[in-house]
Amino acid sequence: MNEQPLNITDFLKIILETLEATRVEYLIGGAIAEWAWGEPRATQDLDIVINLPIKAVGRFSKELERRNMLVPADIILDTMMEDRADIPLNAIHIYSGLKADLYLMRDGDELRQSAFQRRIKVDYGPPIGEVFVHSPEDLILYKLMYLGLSGQPKHARDIGAILRAKKEQLDYGYIEKWVNRLGLNSVWKEMMDSIA
C-alpha cells in the first residue's frame, strides 16, 4: 500500500487527529513550539507531551495503528511503569519515516506538570489551526536542559531567537526559579550574556 509523501505539517495533523480521537491532552514542544515564539526552522520530528490515562492506552495504540504508526499498548504500559530516564515513546510513520517523540506526563515531574498547566493555545492558521504549545518560558527551560546535556547549537539558536523576539514579555522570575532548581545557572548566564 503506497501513501502520498507526508511533510511535517501533514504528520502533525495526523498526530493531532489521534489525540483528538482519544481525547488525550497534549502539549507541543521542540521546533514546532519554536515557530510560535522564536524563528521557524525545519524539523523532521515532533516533540509532544501527552497526558495519557492508563484506561486510554489501548485505544490510543489502535488509533496510532490506524494512522500507520505501530506503538503497541504493552510497550506504552511498560514505558509508563518504568521509573527511568525521560525516554519518549517513538511513534514512527511507517511510510514516511517521520517520527513523533511522545513524552508521558509522570508523577513527580514538577517541571513538566508546571509546563502543562502553563501551555498556551496558538493559532498557526491552516492547515494546523489552534494547538497547545509550550509557553516561551517553559520552552526556554527545556532548551536550556538539552543544551546543557548535548551542547547542540540548535538549542542555543532557538533560545536566542525566543529571547530576541519576546525579551520584554518573558516572566524572568519563573525562568530563574527553575534555572536555580535545575542547576542551569551557568548555561542561562551564558545565553543571557550572548544576547546582551
N, C-alpha and C positions, 0 to 999 in steps of 0.2 A: 504494500500500500504506500503510494507516494503522497506526501504532503507538500503544499507550497512552502517555499522558504519563509522562515519567520525572521523578523527583525526583533530587537529587544523590546520595542513598544508593543508589538503583537504578543510577544511572550508574556509581558507584564499583564496585558489584558486577560490572557488565559489564566494566569495565577489569580488575578482578582476575581474572575468568574468562579474559580474553585473555592476561594474564600467566601464569596457571597453565597454560593450554593450550599455551603456547610455552616454558614453563619459564624465563621471563625474571625475574631477580631485580629487586626494586624497593624503593623507599623513599618513603613518602608524606610530603609536607611541607605547607606552607601551612595554610589554615584547618582542614583535616581533622586534621592533626597537632596543631593548637592545641586541638582537642576533648580530647585526652589530657592536656595539660599546663597549659592556661590556662582560658579561658572559651569555651564553644561559641559560634560566631557563624555566621550564614548565609553561604553562598557559592554561586556558580553555576559555579565551575570547580574543577578538581583540579590539584594540582601534584605530579608523581610523577617521581622519579629512576629511570631504568631502566638496567640493565647489560645492554645488548643486543649479543650477539656478532654479527659480520658474517654468520656462517652461518645465523643465525636471522631475518635481516631479511625475507626473502621470506615465510616462514611467519607472522611477526608481522603483516606488512602484510595478508595474506589473512585472518587471524583478526580483525583490526580490521574489515576489509570485511564479513565475515560478521555482524558486530555493528553494521553501518550507520555505520561511520566510514571515510572514504577517506583513507588515508595511503599513497600509492604507494611501493613499495620503492625506486625510484630517488631519490625525494625524501629518504627516510631515509638512503640511502647518501651522497647529496650533503651532507646535514647532518653526517653522521659524518666526512666527509673535509675539510670546511671548517674552517679554523683562524681562527675569528672569534669575535665576542661570543657569550656563552652564550644562544643563542636556541633555545627548545624546539621540538619537533615539536608541531603542533596537531592533536589528534585530536578532531574536532567531530562529534557525533552528528547525523546529517542530519535526523532527525525532531524532535528536541527542542531543538537548538542548544546543548546542554550541551557543555563543552569540557574536555579534559584536556591540560594542558601537560606534555609528556613530555621531561624533561631527560636527555640522554645522559651516561653516565659518559665522561670524556675523560682520556687520558693527560696527566699534568702538573697535573691539578686536584686538588691535595693536600687542600683543604678538603672537597670532595665525596667523595673517597676515604676520608678520615677519618670523615666523617659516615656513609658507607655501612657502614663497619666497626663503628660505634657504634650503628647502628639498633637499635630496641627493638621487640619484638613486644608489641602491646597488644590486649586483647580488648574490642572495642566492643559485644559482645553481638549478638543478632540484629537485623537481618539481615546485618550486616557480618562479625561474627566476629573472628578474630585476624588482624591485619595488622601489617606492619613500618612504623614511623613514625620520623621524626627524633627523636633524643634531645632533651630540653628545651634542653640547651646548644647543640646544633647549630641547632635551630630559632631560638633567640635570635640566633645569629650571622647566619643568613640574613636574619632580620627586621631586624637592625641594618644589614646591607648595603642592603636595599631601602629602609629608612627614610632612610639617607644619600643614596641615589640619587634617590628620589621625594618624600620628605617626607610621604608619605601617613600620616595619623593612625592608620589601622587597624593599621599595623605597630607604632607606639608603644603602642597599646592592647593588642595581642597580647603584646608583650614585657612590659609592665607586669603583665598577668594571669599570665604564667608566673612572673615574679619574686615576685609576691604569693603564688601557690599553692605554689611549690616552693623558696622562698627558702633554707631550711635544707638542702635536699638537693642543690643545684646544685654542680657542680665549677667553682668560680670560677677556679681555676688554668688549666683548659682554656680557658674563655671568654677570659680575659685574654691568654693566649698568642696566640690567634687575633685578638683585637681589636688587639693590637700589630702582628701580621704584616699585617693587612688595613688598618691605618691608620684604625681606627674608634674611637680613644680618646675623642674629644670627644663622639661620639654615645652611646657607652657611659656616659661620666661623666654626661651629661645624663639618661639613663634612670635610672641609679642614684640621682642626686640627686632625681629626681621621685618615687621611692617611699620615700625615706629617712624 
